[in-house]
Amino acid sequence: MLACQIINLGETDLNRLRTAPDILDGLQLDLSRTALLYALGHEELLRSDGSIPAEQTPSEVTELFHRLADQPAADALWRPAVFNAAGKQRFSISVLGVRIDVVHEATDASITVAEAVAGVIEAFFATAYELEAAAHIERFCVRIAEADISEYTVSMDDDRTGLTMRWPRSVVPTPASSYSAFQEMLIDVAADVFSSTCHIKNAKEALPRLFENDAAGDRVAMVGSSCLSRARIFGGVARLTDWDKHSLKSYDVQASRPRIVRSASVRQRNQSDAGDDEGSSELPAIHDHREMRVRSVIDVHLWDRAKWIGAAYGDVGPHAPPWFGLMFTDGETGTRIFERWRERFGNVDADEEIYISVVRRFSAEQPTHYGIIITSNVRDDGRLSSVTSRMHTMLPTNDVNLNRFLTAYRRSGAYLLMPAIYDGSGQPAFRHDLCIMKRALSVRDAVDVTATDIESAYLNWSRS
């Protein structure tokens, strides 16, 4: 398993392991040593000491290490390698499909606290899917900062996509000192992460069950105690540099080192054979929260504050794409939504991650009314996905504006998505400086929508 991880490391991480080959040799981790030296570019050394048989050709060696890189043990490459070296580092976990990064300085106190926080969050979420908890955000960041304070504090970001936990500087939690505050902090952080990332149908029933029937409190205590016990048994935080005294030599990264790239088929290993279930309307059974994923271009807390009230359109002629403005009454928050989109996708949504659909003619009485759906463009990979959407019904007395926009869109093959801030009177203010170019737009008549189309969610919502 270690060899599978090593062979997939990038150059920065390999540089940190230049002194590790002799340590691995001393520990009799022969395959890991071989993988590391090969990744560092020392194939000739491996041949000279017999680790690679003389009769094995370079192409056969390359194939061997590519096979090693493709093993399931290395599937979670989004998790960074952890060395507990000086500077900032992060522990990354996935719970209910949400990627959670615990960012901290590599001090004894922060590492001990960060390990416990990551473990407790995973323990807290372990049975949350059984409570019908649905995550609505793809990533969340927990930042741990040591400060000159006597008690810990937890502060949530305004957009609820992260939090900062401030911990007393240099205080390593121990049962004799700050253990009760440590346990309290772990529950506070886990509960804040849960409330910021998930929606529960019935919180009054679910939360007591989480702590009583599912023993979330007991799991928190167990994880916190384990982190402290390990530190006591092994004399503090483990660091790679502690092993330097066992290293005889440093092996530099060679410019000619091989570049190992995992095969495309392996990168999609988690895709299931959906052919056997084609046409089935039943959801796959979930036995582990890590089987789930979240796809969301909607930051729920931002959208709740921004107050989206519809769409506005603009067209400046045949030589430019038309405008598709999302109208918000809270201009500052609506602007923040697009700033985050541009940070994530740039000024062109090249992969069409933002899915926008217009559903028309769903009402015989009001044929000019139409619905707008904004959600994530989900590619079916056989996994159960939690997808967050926003939907709105437009109520125009005629369809002149929409038809004009659609004509311009079909002419140019693209449109500019941008915020349009409405202050309650006059025309909305289009923010061209935050526009995102898009090419894909779904326009469907209600009669053409099937039960498996995302547009069916709008039709069900509009009729409820």
N, C-alpha and C positions, 0 to 999 in steps of 0.2 A: 504493500500500500504506500509506504514512504517513497519507494522508487517511482511509482506512478505520479506522485505529486512532484518530485524533484525534476523529472524529465520535462514537465510542462512549465517550469518556472521561466520567467523572463530574465533579461540580463541584469537588471538592478538587483533582483533577489539572488541570482547566482553569484554576484559579487560579494554578497554577505556570507556566502558559503565556501569561499576560497580555501579556508583552513579546515573544512569539514571532512574531506576525503579520508585523512588518516584517522580521524575520530571514528568514522563509520567502519573503517577497517578494524580498529581496536574493539569495536562492539560486535564484530563479525556480521555486520549488515552488508554482505558482499554485493548483492544486487543494487542496493542503494548507492554504495560507493561507485560501482561501475556506471550507473546512470548519471551520477553527478559529474564524474570525470568526463564522460562522453558529452554531456551538455556543456561543460566548460571548454570543450574542444581538445581534449587530451586523448584522442583515440590511439595515437602511436604508443603512449605509455601503457594503455590497456592491452595493446597487442604484445608489447615487450614483456609485461609481467604475466601474460597468459590468461588474463581476464577475458580477452577476446581471442578465440582459437585462430591460429595462423591460417587455417584453411578457409575461414569465413571471409567472403568477399565484402568490400565496402557497401555494396547494394544490399546484401543480406543483413549486414549490421544495421543499416538505415531502416530496413523493413522491421527488424526486431524492435528497435526503439520506438518506431511509430506505433507498433502494436502495443507496446507498453504504455505509451501516451494515451492510447484509445481506451484503456481499461476503465470500467465504471468507477473505480476508486478515485479517479481524477475528474469526475463529472462536475463538481462544484467549484469550477475555476474562478467564479465570481468572488469567492472568499479569498481575501489576501493572506499571504504567508505571514505568520506571526513569529518574530524573533525576540521580542521584548528588549529591543535595542533602544538607544537614546532617541528622543524625539517623539512625535505623535505616531500613533498606530490605531488600527481599528479591528474590532472583532465583528464579523458579519454573520447573521443568522437569517433564516427564512421561516416565518410563522404565518399560517393561514394565507400563504402566497405573498406576504409583505416582506420585503427585504429591510432588515433593521441593522443599522451600523452603530456600534458603540465606540465612539471616538474618545481617545484619552491619551495623556502623556504616559511614557513608559517608566513611571516611578513605582516603587513597591506598593504604595497606597492605592494609586489609581488603577494599576493592573489588577490587584486583588478585588477592588470594588467593581471594575469593568467585567471581569470574569463572572462574578456573582450576578451582576445585572443581566448579562447575556443569558446565563443559565436560567435565571428566574423568569425572564420574559418567555423563554421557550417552554418552561414548565407551566407557566400561567396559561399559555395558549394551547397546551397539549390536547385538551378536551373541549376547547371552545367551539369547535365545529359542531359538536353534539348539541350545543345550546342554540344552534342556528345563528351563530354569529357570522356576519359577512363583512369581510374587509373591503374598504373602499379607497385605499391609497396604495401605491406600489412601493414606496420607500418611506422610511422614517429614520431620523437621526437622533440618537441619544448622545449628548456631549457631557463628559465628566471633567469637571474643572476643580482643582484644589485651590482653596482660598483661605485667607486668614479669618476664619469664622469658627465659632464654637459648636454650631449645629448645622446640619445639612439643610439645603434649600432646593426646591424643585420649581423651575419656571418654564412655562410652556411658550413656544413661539407663537406670534400673533396668528400665523396661518395654520397652526397646529400640525405642521409637518416635522416637528422636532421639539426637543426639550433640552434644557441644561440642568444638570444636577451638580450643585456646588458642595464639595466635601471638605471637612477640616484638613488643612494642609499637613501632609506627612503622617496622618493618623491611619495606621494600618489596623483595621478592625480586629479585635480579639475578644473572646468571651469575658475577659476580666475588665475591659474598658468600655468600648462603644458598641457592644454587640446588640443590645436592644435597639439602639438608634439605627444600626446597620440593617436589622431585620425590618424595621419600620420603613426605612428608606426603600428597600427592595420592593416592598408591597406598594408603596406610593408610586414608584417609577413604573412598575408593571401595570398597575391600574390606569395610570395616565396614558401609557402607550396603548393599552386596550381601548380606552374610551376615545382616543384620538384617531384610531385606525379602523375601528369596527362599528358596525351597527347591529343591535340586537332587537328582535321583535318585541320581546317582553322583558325589560331589564329587571322589573320587580321580582319576577320568578327566576330569571337566569342567574343573577348575581348571588343570591343565597345558595343556589345549587352549586355554583362554582366553588364557593368557600366551604360548604357543608358536605354535600354528597361527593363532590369531585376532589375535595381536600386540597384546594389550591394553596391554602395557608400552610398545610403540612409540607407540600412540595417546595414552597418558598423557603421554609426553615431548613429542609434537608439540603437544598442546593447551597444556601448561605453557609451552613455548617461544613459542608464538604470542601468549599473553597478555603475556608480558614484552617481546617484540619490538614489539608494537603500542604499549605504553606508552613504549618508548624512541623509536620513530619519531615519535610525536605529542607527546612531551614530558610524559608522565604521564597521569593519568586524565582522561577527557573529562567535562566537567560542563556542564550547560545554562547555568549562570551565566557561563561563559566567553564566551558570545555576547552578553551584555547590552550591551556597548559598541557593538554594531551595531544596537541597537534604538532607534528614534526616539521611540516612544510606548508607553504601557501601555494595554491595552484591558480594562476591568473586566468581570467576569461580570455580566450583566444579570439582574435578577429575572424578566424576561419571556422569558428564553432558551428555546428549544424543548427539549423532552424527547424524545430519540430512543430508541425502544424497538425492538429487533430483532424481526422477525416470528417467530411460533411455529414456522412451517415451517422457517425458517432455523436456529433454535435446535436443531432436530433433524436438521440437515443430514447428520450422520454416520450416520443410520439408512440401512440398505441396503434394496434391494427384495428382501425375503425371500421374496416370492411365488414366484419362479422356483425356489427351492431347498426349497420346502415338502416336508416328509417326508424330506428328505435327512439321513442320520446322519453325513455326513462333516463334519469341522471345516473352516472356511474357511482358506485358505492365508494365512500371515502372512509378509509381506515386510519389515515395518518394526516395530520394537518399539513405536512410537508408535501403532500401530493397535490395541493391546491396552488393556484397562482392568481394574482390580481393584475388586471389590465385596466388602467384608469388614466385618462387624460383630464379627468375632472377632479380638481382639488375641492372636495365637498365643502369644507369650511369656508374657503374663499368664495365659492359660488353662492353659498347661503347668504353671505354678507353683501355680495355684489348686486344681488337682486336683478337677475336677467329678466327682461320683459319682452323680448322678441328680436326681430331682425329689421335692418334697414339696408337699402340697396343704393348703389351709385354706378353710373356709367359715364365715362368721359370720352367715348367715341371708339371707332373701330381699331385704333392703334394701341390700345391698352386693355388689360383685363378689367372686368367690372369689379365692383366692391361688394362684399358680403359683410355687413356690419352686425356684430352681436351687441344689442342695446342693453346697457347697464345703467341703473340709476345711481349706484355708488361708484363714481368715477375712479377713485383711488384704488379700490379693490378690483374693479373690472380691468384697470390697467395692469395691476399685479398679475392677473390671470394670464394676460398675453405676454408679459415679461417672462413669466415662468415657462410658457410655451416656447418662446424664442430661445431661452436658455437651453431648453431641451431639444428642440427640433431645428433651430436656426430660423432664417427668414424664408425658407422653402421647406415645406413638409414633403420631402422627397419620397419617403416611404409611406406616405398617406396614413400616418398614425392617428390623426384626428379624423374620425368618421362623421360625416355630416349627411343627413338624409332629410328630404322633403317628402312628406306624404300628402297626396292630394285626393280630392273627391271622395272623402269618407262620409260626407253628409249630403243626402239627397236634398234636404231642406236648405242647406247653406253650401252650395258647390264651390264657392270661392274661398272658403275657409281651408286652411292647410296646417299641417303639423311640422315641427322641426325637431330633429333628434341630433344631439351631439354626444358622442361616446368614443370609445376606442375601437380601432380596426382590429378585430380579433381574428387571428388565423387559427383554424381548427387543428390542434395537435393531439387531440384525444384526451387532454387533461381538463378537469373541471376548472373553469375560470370564473372569478368574480369580476363583473364588469359594472362600472358606474356610469350612469347616463344622466343627461338633463333633457327634458322635453318641454315644448311650449306649443300652444295652439294660437295661430295667427287668425284674426277675425276681420279681414278686409271686406268691404262691400263689393269690390271687383278685383280681378286678378291682373290688372294692368302692370303694376310695379313688378310683380313676380315674373310675369311673362317677358317683360322687357329685360330683366336681369338674366333669365334663362336663355333668351335669344343671344344676348351679348356673351354669355358663358360658352354657348355652343359655337359661336363665331371664333372666339379666341382660344378655346380649349383650356382655359384656366380662369381663376378668380383670386382676388386678394381678400383674405379673411382678416378682419381688424375689429377692434373695439369701437363702439359708437356710444358715446356718453350722452345720456338724456337727463336734463335737469328739471323736467316737468313742463316745459313750454318750448315752442319753436321747433327747430330741426335738431336732430342729434349731432354731436360733434364727432366726426370720424377721426380716429387717431392713425393716420397713414404711416407714422413713424414706427408703429408696432405691427404692421401688416405681415401676414404670412401667406406666401403664394401656395395655392393648392390647385390640383388638376381634377381630383376625383370629387364628384358630388352625386349622391344617389337621389333620383327623382322617381317616385313610385306612385301609381294610383292604388288606392286601397284594394281594389278588386284583384290586383296582381300580387299582393302580399301573401306569403304562405306562413304557416305556423312556425317555421324554423327561421324566418327572417327577423332581424332585429327590429324592423318596422312594426312587427306584430305586437311588440311591447307597447309601442305608442298607441296602436288601435285599442288594445285592451285598457290602457290607462285612460284614454279619452272617453271610453264608453262607461267607465266605472263611476 
